Amino acid sequence: MKAYGVTVQQFSLLAAIRYNPDVPVMGLAQRILLDRTSLTRNLDLLEQKGLVRRMSKSAGNARLCELTEDGNHLLDQLLVEWQQAQTGLLRGFSKEDAATYLQMAKHFASG
């Protein structure tokens, strides 16, 4: 991710925005396990880079985000890199071992 100028958190945030278009900003933070401060900081950086645009939701004061054209293009590239990294990481593992590894990683990531 570093070669593309984003952190893993920012990659996760870009993906969350793309795949959850109607989820308010704070809902995105919960989905990718970011605290409010980290979310705001990362959104600010992504917006400064021209990758994300924040918008007001028509009803209420909830804020939504969308990827810009540059953000969508970058995420497409990052997803290819992510898939290649996962394939390399799991090479040599049985399906059962890979499933166990992923289950443990999810467990440790959630707290």
C-alpha positions in Angstrom: 0.0 0.0 0.0 2.9 2.3 0.8 4.0 2.4 -2.9 0.5 3.9 -3.7 0.7 6.5 -0.9 -2.0 5.1 1.3 -2.0 3.2 4.6 -3.8 -0.1 5.2 -6.4 1.9 7.2 -6.9 4.2 4.3 -7.2 1.2 1.9 -9.9 -0.3 4.2 -11.7 3.1 4.3 -11.7 3.4 0.5 -13.1 -0.1 0.1 -15.7 0.6 2.9 -16.9 3.7 1.1 -17.2 2.0 -2.3 -19.0 -1.1 -1.0 -21.3 0.7 1.5 -22.4 3.8 -0.4 -25.4 4.6 1.8 -23.7 4.1 5.2 -23.0 7.3 7.1 -19.3 8.1 8.0 -19.6 6.9 11.6 -21.1 3.6 10.4 -18.1 3.1 8.1 -15.8 3.5 11.1 -17.6 0.8 13.0 -17.4 -1.6 10.0 -13.6 -1.2 9.7 -12.9 -0.8 13.4 -11.6 2.8 13.3 -12.1 5.2 16.2 -13.6 8.6 15.4 -10.2 10.4 15.6 -8.5 8.0 13.2 -11.5 8.1 10.9 -11.5 11.9 10.7 -7.8 12.1 10.2 -7.8 9.5 7.4 -10.8 11.0 5.7 -9.1 14.4 5.8 -6.0 12.9 4.2 -8.0 11.0 1.5 -10.0 14.2 0.7 -6.8 16.3 0.4 -5.4 13.7 -2.0 -8.6 14.0 -4.1 -9.7 10.4 -3.5 -12.8 11.0 -1.4 -15.6 13.5 -1.4 -17.8 14.1 1.7 -21.4 15.0 1.2 -24.4 15.8 3.5 -27.2 13.3 3.5 -30.5 14.8 2.4 -32.3 13.9 5.6 -30.8 14.6 9.0 -27.2 15.6 9.5 -25.5 12.4 8.7 -22.4 12.7 6.4 -21.8 10.3 3.5 -18.7 9.8 1.5 -18.0 8.8 -2.1 -14.9 8.0 -4.0 -13.8 10.4 -6.7 -12.8 9.1 -10.1 -9.1 9.1 -8.9 -10.2 7.2 -5.7 -12.0 4.6 -7.7 -9.1 4.1 -10.0 -6.6 3.8 -7.1 -8.9 1.3 -5.3 -9.0 -0.8 -8.4 -5.2 -1.0 -8.4 -5.1 -1.6 -4.6 -7.6 -4.5 -4.8 -5.3 -6.2 -7.4 -2.3 -5.8 -5.1 -4.3 -7.0 -2.1 -5.5 -10.1 -3.9 -1.9 -10.9 -5.0 -0.6 -10.4 -1.4 -3.3 -12.7 0.0 -2.5 -15.3 -2.6 1.2 -15.1 -1.7 0.6 -15.2 2.0 -1.6 -18.3 1.8 0.5 -20.2 -0.7 1.4 -23.6 0.7 -1.5 -23.7 3.2 -4.3 -26.2 2.9 -7.9 -24.8 2.7 -8.4 -25.7 6.3 -5.2 -24.0 7.5 -6.0 -20.9 5.5 -9.5 -20.8 7.0 -8.1 -21.2 10.5 -5.5 -18.4 9.9 -8.2 -16.1 8.6 -10.5 -16.9 11.5 -7.7 -16.1 14.0 -6.8 -12.9 12.2 -10.4 -11.7 12.4 -10.6 -12.6 16.0 -7.4 -10.6 16.9 -8.4 -7.7 14.7 -11.7 -7.3 16.5 -10.3 -6.8 19.9 
